[in-house]
Amino acid sequence: MQGIVKVEKIVFGGNGLARLPDGKVIFIPYTLPEEVLQIRIIKNYGDYAEGEIEKILEASPYRRKEPCIYYGICGGCQLQHIVYPFQIEIKKEMLFDTFKRIGWKEEIPLERVIPSPKEFYYRNRLRFHVENENFKMGFVKRKTHEVLKIEKCLLGEEILNKVLSQLYKSTAWIKLSSYSKRIKIETSPEENKVTLIFWTALKPQKEDLKEILEIKELKAIFYWMKGGRPEGPFPEDSSYGGRRVFKNIDGFFYYVQPGVFVQANWDINLAIMENIRSWKLSFEKVLDLHAGMGNFLFSFLPNKEVKKFLGVDTDLRAIEDGLYTAEKARINGRLDLRNISAMEALYEAVKAGEEYDLVLLDPPRGGCKELMRLLPEVAKKYIIYISCDVPTLVRDLLIFKDLKYQLVKLSLFDMFPQTYHFEVVALLEKKG
């Protein structure tokens, strides 16, 4: 079935929203607001439909030829056909639209919208599926479970693409890939090197690892068979135990094991630190409930007013990295990092009658609804909520509002150019 429609807006998820002649909503990928399209309906769900472009009748002035040869087939990017400054405008509208759609009725105190300094080549890590039969490394094709062979990703830093191209030529890696299902390559920016970690069903021979390490950009290799941690580093004398090295806004160095979470766009990560610091909040005790390797927690260290830092995370290796980083920097006794869950940390604080002036939340996409029962007894002044998923953020902010926390400031950071994803940082203050 065909039809002609005009796109109203781009919604969270990256699709254009238009209406069929009968008023039914239809979602169409790779579109822009105000475009007039001849479309084909590919699926009808009753109250809405999905479509695809057959012909662009009136193109947006913000449309461009997508730079990536895989765009439209790969499921990774949704906005490459849009010039970058307009991607930022679209994400701002997505933010406001999501707040209103989920039921936020008050003013949205958006303070800043921060674009990425790099619209391409910004990711410090790439993870690929490995398909053994015909040797390919890649991402899942859009709307399928099939792996698309990727030889260059325009989102990954240049050095990652250099390593990727050499892996395709490595006879040792071609051999090892027969037993592997995933591979992750990650930069160590302060060393201008790359670490490689792969998941394998068979223990690799040391001579194969040695051959792969002939790739001059590689610092270290790890492999994961089973258990709580990977084997490595190879070579065994790799600097800092094979850890990646990052630097924050104060010139403070982080040391992070391969596979431990680090924000993918480090420039934007630093911009978030700068933005939080610009708020000039006054606090003496900080609790970071999703501390990871101490990313945001360490950025508060120069604040001499703070007497206690507590960071918790369920990832033991991330906590190990935080402790290693603290030891390398000779940090004094104000800092405490523990391998426990956010709920356990809150429960212990309530049991001990302990309160914190500032609580940091940086949860996974599911948000932190389960923490709400205990948070009000612990977070006595400020909550900073860092979110990569706006719908769950708004859901949680509505709950916080009922718990007497006021949304004071909001900032949007384009952590993920060319995709519909972005990061939002919210400041909440307890009232009464």
C-alpha positions in Angstrom: 0.0 0.0 0.0 1.3 3.4 -1.0 0.6 7.0 0.1 1.9 10.5 0.3 2.6 12.0 3.8 4.3 15.0 5.4 6.7 14.3 8.3 5.8 16.2 11.4 8.8 15.5 13.6 11.5 13.0 14.5 10.6 11.0 17.6 12.8 9.3 20.2 14.1 6.2 18.4 15.0 8.2 15.3 12.0 7.6 13.1 9.9 10.4 11.4 6.3 10.7 12.6 3.7 11.4 9.9 -0.1 10.8 9.5 -1.9 8.8 6.9 -5.1 10.4 5.3 -7.2 8.6 7.9 -5.2 10.2 10.7 -3.3 7.0 11.7 0.2 7.6 12.8 3.0 6.1 10.7 6.7 5.9 11.6 9.2 6.2 8.8 13.0 5.9 9.2 15.6 8.1 7.5 13.3 11.2 7.2 13.4 14.8 8.4 10.7 17.2 9.6 8.6 18.9 6.9 9.6 16.5 4.2 6.9 15.3 1.8 7.3 11.6 0.9 5.8 8.9 -1.2 5.8 6.0 1.2 5.0 2.3 1.3 3.3 0.8 4.3 5.3 -2.2 5.4 3.5 -3.2 8.6 0.2 -2.2 10.1 -0.2 -2.6 13.9 -3.8 -1.3 14.2 -3.3 2.0 16.0 -0.1 2.8 14.1 1.9 1.7 11.1 5.5 1.4 9.9 6.5 2.6 6.5 9.5 3.2 4.2 10.4 5.9 1.7 9.7 5.1 -1.9 10.4 8.7 -3.2 11.3 12.0 -1.6 8.9 14.6 -3.1 10.1 17.6 -1.1 13.4 17.2 0.6 14.5 19.1 3.7 17.3 21.6 3.3 19.0 19.8 6.2 19.3 16.5 4.3 22.7 15.3 3.2 24.3 12.3 1.5 25.2 9.9 4.3 29.0 9.4 4.6 28.9 5.7 5.7 28.6 2.9 3.1 26.7 0.8 5.6 24.1 3.4 6.5 20.6 2.0 6.2 21.7 -1.6 6.5 23.6 -1.4 9.8 21.4 -0.9 12.8 23.9 1.4 14.6 23.1 4.9 13.2 19.8 6.6 12.5 20.6 10.3 11.8 23.6 10.3 9.3 21.4 11.7 6.6 21.0 14.9 8.7 23.6 17.7 8.9 25.1 17.7 12.3 23.9 21.1 13.7 20.3 20.0 12.9 20.8 16.7 14.6 21.3 18.7 17.8 18.0 20.6 17.2 16.2 17.3 16.7 17.6 15.9 19.9 16.5 19.0 21.8 13.0 18.6 20.4 13.1 14.8 21.3 13.9 15.8 24.9 11.0 18.2 25.2 8.6 15.9 23.4 9.5 13.0 25.7 9.0 15.0 28.8 5.5 16.2 27.6 4.5 12.8 26.3 5.2 11.0 29.6 3.3 13.6 31.6 5.7 16.3 32.8 3.6 19.4 33.2 6.0 21.9 34.7 8.7 24.1 33.0 11.6 22.0 31.7 14.7 23.9 33.1 17.0 23.1 30.1 20.2 25.0 30.8 22.6 23.8 28.1 22.8 21.8 25.0 26.3 20.6 24.3 27.2 19.2 20.9 30.1 16.7 20.5 33.4 18.3 19.4 33.6 15.4 16.9 30.6 14.2 14.9 32.6 11.2 13.6 35.5 9.2 15.0 34.5 9.9 18.6 34.0 6.4 20.1 36.8 5.1 22.2 35.6 1.5 21.9 34.0 -0.7 19.3 32.5 -4.2 19.9 31.9 -6.6 17.1 30.1 -9.9 16.7 32.4 -12.5 15.1 31.0 -14.9 12.6 33.2 -17.9 12.1 32.0 -19.6 9.0 32.9 -16.8 6.5 35.1 -14.8 8.9 33.4 -11.5 9.4 33.4 -9.0 12.3 30.5 -6.6 12.5 27.2 -5.2 13.9 23.7 -6.6 13.6 21.8 -5.6 10.5 18.8 -3.3 11.0 15.7 -5.3 12.1 17.5 -8.7 11.8 19.8 -11.0 13.8 22.2 -11.2 10.9 25.8 -9.9 11.3 26.9 -7.3 8.7 30.6 -7.3 8.0 32.1 -4.0 9.0 35.6 -3.0 7.7 35.5 0.6 8.9 33.1 2.3 11.4 32.9 6.1 11.1 32.0 6.4 14.7 35.1 4.7 16.1 38.3 6.6 16.7 40.8 6.4 13.7 43.2 4.2 15.7 40.5 1.6 16.3 39.8 1.4 12.5 43.5 0.9 11.9 43.6 -2.1 14.2 40.3 -3.5 12.7 41.7 -3.4 9.2 44.9 -5.2 10.3 42.9 -7.9 12.2 41.2 -8.8 8.9 44.7 -9.5 7.5 46.1 -11.3 10.5 46.4 -15.1 9.9 46.6 -15.6 13.7 43.4 -13.8 14.3 41.6 -15.5 11.4 42.6 -18.8 13.1 41.4 -17.6 16.6 38.2 -16.2 15.2 37.0 -19.7 14.5 36.5 -20.2 18.2 35.4 -16.6 19.1 32.0 -15.0 19.3 32.8 -11.4 20.2 35.7 -8.9 20.1 36.1 -5.5 21.7 38.8 -3.0 20.7 39.3 0.0 23.0 41.6 3.0 23.0 44.1 4.0 25.7 44.1 7.6 24.7 47.0 8.9 26.9 49.2 6.2 25.4 47.8 6.4 21.8 47.4 2.6 21.9 44.6 0.0 21.7 43.7 -2.9 23.9 41.9 -6.0 22.4 39.7 -8.4 24.3 37.8 -11.3 22.8 35.5 -14.1 24.0 36.5 -17.6 23.0 35.5 -21.2 23.5 39.1 -22.5 23.1 42.3 -21.3 24.8 44.5 -19.5 22.3 48.1 -20.5 21.6 50.7 -17.9 22.9 52.4 -17.8 19.5 49.1 -16.7 18.0 48.7 -13.9 20.5 52.3 -12.9 19.9 51.6 -12.7 16.1 48.6 -10.5 16.7 50.7 -8.2 18.9 52.8 -7.4 15.9 50.0 -4.8 15.1 52.0 -1.8 16.3 48.9 0.1 17.6 48.1 -2.8 20.1 49.2 -2.4 23.7 47.7 -5.6 25.1 45.4 -8.6 24.5 43.0 -10.2 26.9 40.7 -13.2 26.2 37.6 -14.3 28.1 36.7 -18.0 28.4 34.6 -18.3 31.6 34.6 -16.9 35.1 34.6 -13.4 36.5 37.6 -12.1 34.7 39.6 -12.4 31.5 43.0 -13.9 31.0 45.8 -11.4 30.4 47.4 -9.1 29.8 49.6 -10.4 26.9 52.4 -9.3 26.9 52.6 -9.9 30.7 54.7 -6.8 31.2 52.1 -4.5 29.5 52.0 -1.1 31.3 49.6 -0.8 34.2 48.5 -4.4 33.9 47.1 -3.8 30.4 44.9 -1.0 31.7 43.7 1.9 29.4 44.8 5.3 30.5 42.5 8.4 30.5 42.9 11.9 31.8 40.1 14.1 33.3 39.6 17.9 33.4 42.2 18.3 36.3 44.9 16.3 34.5 44.0 13.3 36.8 44.8 9.9 35.3 42.4 6.9 35.3 43.6 3.4 34.8 40.9 1.0 33.4 41.0 -2.7 32.6 39.8 -3.7 29.1 36.1 -4.5 29.2 35.3 -2.2 32.2 32.8 0.5 31.3 34.1 3.9 30.3 31.9 6.6 28.6 32.2 6.1 24.9 32.7 9.7 24.0 35.4 11.0 26.4 35.2 14.6 25.2 31.6 14.7 26.2 32.4 12.9 29.5 34.8 15.8 30.3 32.1 18.3 29.3 29.7 16.7 31.8 32.3 17.1 34.5 32.8 20.8 33.6 29.0 21.4 33.6 28.5 19.8 37.0 31.4 21.8 38.4 29.9 25.1 37.0 26.9 24.6 39.3 29.2 25.4 42.3 27.2 23.2 44.6 28.1 23.1 48.3 28.4 19.7 49.9 30.5 17.7 52.4 29.6 14.1 51.7 29.2 12.4 48.3 27.6 9.0 47.6 28.0 7.7 44.0 25.6 4.7 43.6 26.9 3.7 40.2 30.5 4.7 40.5 32.1 2.3 38.0 35.8 3.0 38.0 35.2 6.3 39.8 34.7 8.5 36.7 32.6 11.3 38.2 33.6 10.7 41.8 37.3 11.4 41.2 36.3 14.7 39.5 35.1 16.0 42.9 38.5 15.4 44.6 39.8 19.0 44.2 36.9 20.2 46.3 38.5 20.5 49.7 35.1 21.1 51.3 34.2 17.4 50.8 35.1 15.2 53.8 33.9 11.9 52.6 33.5 10.1 49.2 31.8 6.8 48.9 31.4 5.0 45.6 29.8 1.6 45.0 29.4 -0.7 42.0 28.5 -4.3 41.4 31.4 -4.6 38.9 34.3 -5.9 40.9 36.9 -5.1 38.2 35.7 -1.5 38.0 36.1 -1.1 41.8 39.6 -2.6 41.4 40.4 0.0 38.8 39.1 2.8 41.1 41.3 1.5 43.9 44.3 1.2 41.6 43.8 4.7 40.3 43.5 6.1 43.9 46.7 4.3 44.9 48.6 5.6 41.9 47.4 9.2 42.7 48.2 8.7 46.5 44.7 9.8 47.4 44.1 10.3 51.1 41.5 8.7 53.4 38.5 10.7 52.2 37.8 8.1 49.5 36.0 4.8 49.9 35.1 2.4 47.0 33.1 -0.8 47.6 31.9 -3.7 45.5 28.3 -3.7 46.6 25.0 -2.8 44.9 23.3 0.6 45.1 20.5 -0.9 47.1 22.9 -2.4 49.6 24.7 0.9 50.0 21.4 2.7 50.7 20.3 0.0 53.1 23.6 0.3 55.0 23.3 4.1 55.1 19.7 4.0 56.4 20.7 1.4 59.0 23.6 3.6 60.2 21.5 6.8 60.1 24.0 8.2 57.6 23.0 11.0 55.2 24.8 12.5 52.1 24.6 16.1 50.8 25.0 14.9 47.3 24.0 11.5 45.7 25.1 10.7 42.1 23.0 8.4 40.0 24.2 7.0 36.7 22.0 3.9 36.2 21.7 1.6 33.3 18.8 2.2 30.8 16.2 0.7 33.2 16.6 3.7 35.5 16.6 3.6 39.3 12.9 3.2 40.3 13.8 0.4 42.7 16.0 2.8 44.7 13.3 5.4 45.4 12.1 3.7 48.6 15.3 4.4 50.4 16.8 7.4 48.6 14.8 10.1 50.4 16.3 9.0 53.7 19.8 9.3 52.4 19.9 12.1 49.8 19.3 15.1 52.1 20.3 18.0 49.7 21.1 17.2 46.0 20.8 14.4 43.5 22.6 14.5 40.2 21.0 12.0 37.8 22.9 11.2 34.6 20.8 9.3 32.1 21.3 7.8 28.7 17.5 7.0 28.3 15.1 9.9 28.5 11.9 8.0 28.9 13.1 6.3 32.1 14.6 9.5 33.3 11.3 11.3 33.0 9.5 8.4 34.7 11.9 8.6 37.6 11.8 12.4 37.8 8.0 12.3 38.2 8.5 9.9 41.2 11.2 12.2 42.6 8.8 15.1 42.3 6.3 13.2 44.5 9.1 12.6 47.0 9.7 16.4 47.3 12.7 16.7 45.0 12.6 19.7 42.6 14.2 19.5 39.2 16.4 22.6 39.2 18.6 22.2 36.1 18.9 20.0 33.1 21.6 19.7 30.4 21.7 17.7 27.2 25.0 16.3 25.9 25.3 14.8 22.5 27.3 11.7 23.6 26.3 9.8 20.5 26.3 11.8 17.2 24.6 10.1 14.2 22.3 8.1 16.5 19.2 9.1 18.3 20.8 8.5 21.7 22.1 11.3 23.9 23.0 11.9 27.6 21.0 14.1 30.0 22.2 15.4 33.3 19.6 16.5 35.8 20.1 18.4 39.1 17.5 17.8 41.8 17.2 19.6 45.1 15.3 18.4 48.1 12.6 20.8 49.3 11.1 21.1 52.8 
